[in-house]
Amino acid sequence: MVSDLLKHYPVLLKEIISIITPQHGGTFIDCTFGQGGYSKEILSFKKANVIALDRDLESKKKADEILNQFKDRFIFRNKKFSQLDNLKVKNENIRGVIFDLGYSYTQIKDPKKGLSFNSLGQLNMQMGLNDFSAKEAINKLNEIELEKIFKFFGDEKEAKKIARNIIKQRNIKTIDTKILVDLIEKTKRNKNYKIHSATKVFQALRIFVNKEVTELIYGLIAGAKVLKKDGILAVVTFHSLEDKIVKYFFKNLSESKSISRYMPEVDQPETLFKIVKKKPITPSIRELKENIPSRSAKLRYIIKKKNLYNFETDILKNFKYLIEIENFGNKLWKNFLLFFQFYF
Ligand SMILES: C[S@@+](CC[C@H](N)C(=O)[O-])C[C@H]1O[C@@H](n2cnc3c(N)ncnc32)[C@H](O)[C@@H]1O
């Protein structure tokens, strides 16, 4: 149980509110409820309703507190945002869909979650509604699979050597948090003294265990679909891979396809969304002082131009190589293993 003294600081809250303008009413989907920082602020505007989601069951306690205060205007579901499509919100006036990616302060400080290399807890990393833990991934996947995870999700330059040493080490003893941290420290030649040697591998494992790329892509598609005309899709990212995916998706829906200058001029179909600011919004100096983890936060948003709920995007094709890496985890699914034991 995490102490109530450990408070999460909602990142870029003022900026989010000024973009989505809840004072004008409507329904807002808070896809990453966490400690309820965004939801509570939106609900402080009397005409606004909130539908909130979070994959972590621990969030429900906070959600129950808010529900007591705002019974008629607040709904919480313990669901992953990739399932936003199943919410049946067709008749709602959805004016905003918001994602504040990553994990909250309370999650990183919870030893049960084992998200941090400083934690004495298990090598776990499950944020909620998962199929396997980081311990299972490290101790069961093969060398090539581990190397790809560290390389593509952590941008870890020494991924190959680390993966090889993991395979050697686990033949001697099951790998837990401490063994993994020591192994990475011993393996890495090129140490960057600004960040801990294990940072990139731990980020990669967290993304893999929670299927964060697949979640984000399906979440963005579903979010863009449910919005009404003039609705805002806003995303706060915390690392370059997330930002790359969001930037690609936003550009993909907001820019006309370029046609060769040698072709006759034709009218371009109007795009479904528009980008107002090309550059992401980042925390103010004041916020950076008050909340150091906000330093890597980037906020991007797009505005829907029409009431159209289906569109084409090639985002799945463009990031297929990452989704395929996350699918290495399918063989670790408990149900999947039971299925095979039963039939074969
Ligand atoms: C940075 S916190 C959000 C904090 C929140 N904005 C606040 O002010 O309290 C991110 C939250 O998103 C949740 N989350 C991450 N991935 C998710 C997913 N795919 N579906 C639903 N919730 C997710 C995490 O469990 C975590 O509680």
Ligand as a Chemical Component Dictionary entry (heavy atoms), coordinates in Angstrom:
data_LIG
# 
_chem_comp.id                   LIG 
_chem_comp.type                 NON-POLYMER 
_chem_comp.pdbx_formal_charge   0 
_chem_comp.three_letter_code    LIG 
# 
loop_
_chem_comp_atom.comp_id 
_chem_comp_atom.atom_id 
_chem_comp_atom.alt_atom_id 
_chem_comp_atom.type_symbol 
_chem_comp_atom.charge 
_chem_comp_atom.model_Cartn_x 
_chem_comp_atom.model_Cartn_y 
_chem_comp_atom.model_Cartn_z 
_chem_comp_atom.pdbx_ordinal 
LIG C1  C1  C 0  0.994  9.671  -15.504 1  
LIG S1  S1  S 1  -0.308 8.787  -14.802 2  
LIG C2  C2  C 0  -1.701 9.833  -15.037 3  
LIG C3  C3  C 0  -1.856 10.838 -13.978 4  
LIG C4  C4  C 0  -3.135 11.642 -14.050 5  
LIG N1  N1  N 0  -3.175 12.506 -15.206 6  
LIG C5  C5  C 0  -3.305 12.490 -12.810 7  
LIG O1  O1  O 0  -3.320 13.711 -12.912 8  
LIG O2  O2  O -1 -3.440 11.933 -11.713 9  
LIG C6  C6  C 0  -0.609 7.559  -15.986 10 
LIG C7  C7  C 0  -1.719 6.594  -15.621 11 
LIG O3  O3  O 0  -2.086 5.942  -16.831 12 
LIG C8  C8  C 0  -2.373 4.610  -16.549 13 
LIG N2  N2  N 0  -2.190 3.869  -17.800 14 
LIG C9  C9  C 0  -1.040 3.635  -18.470 15 
LIG N3  N3  N 0  -1.285 2.930  -19.577 16 
LIG C10 C10 C 0  -2.626 2.731  -19.635 17 
LIG C11 C11 C 0  -3.488 2.063  -20.547 18 
LIG N4  N4  N 0  -3.020 1.473  -21.624 19 
LIG N5  N5  N 0  -4.811 2.066  -20.300 20 
LIG C12 C12 C 0  -5.314 2.678  -19.185 21 
LIG N6  N6  N 0  -4.540 3.293  -18.276 22 
LIG C13 C13 C 0  -3.213 3.334  -18.493 23 
LIG C14 C14 C 0  -1.401 4.224  -15.464 24 
LIG O4  O4  O 0  -1.894 3.129  -14.726 25 
LIG C15 C15 C 0  -1.326 5.515  -14.649 26 
LIG O5  O5  O 0  -2.231 5.468  -13.578 27 
# 
loop_
_chem_comp_bond.comp_id 
_chem_comp_bond.atom_id_1 
_chem_comp_bond.atom_id_2 
_chem_comp_bond.value_order 
_chem_comp_bond.pdbx_ordinal 
LIG C1  S1  SING 1  
LIG S1  C2  SING 2  
LIG S1  C6  SING 3  
LIG C2  C3  SING 4  
LIG C3  C4  SING 5  
LIG C4  N1  SING 6  
LIG C4  C5  SING 7  
LIG C5  O1  DOUB 8  
LIG C5  O2  SING 9  
LIG C6  C7  SING 10 
LIG C7  O3  SING 11 
LIG C7  C15 SING 12 
LIG O3  C8  SING 13 
LIG C8  N2  SING 14 
LIG C8  C14 SING 15 
LIG N2  C9  SING 16 
LIG N2  C13 SING 17 
LIG C9  N3  DOUB 18 
LIG N3  C10 SING 19 
LIG C10 C11 SING 20 
LIG C10 C13 DOUB 21 
LIG C11 N4  SING 22 
LIG C11 N5  DOUB 23 
LIG N5  C12 SING 24 
LIG C12 N6  DOUB 25 
LIG N6  C13 SING 26 
LIG C14 O4  SING 27 
LIG C14 C15 SING 28 
LIG C15 O5  SING 29 
# 
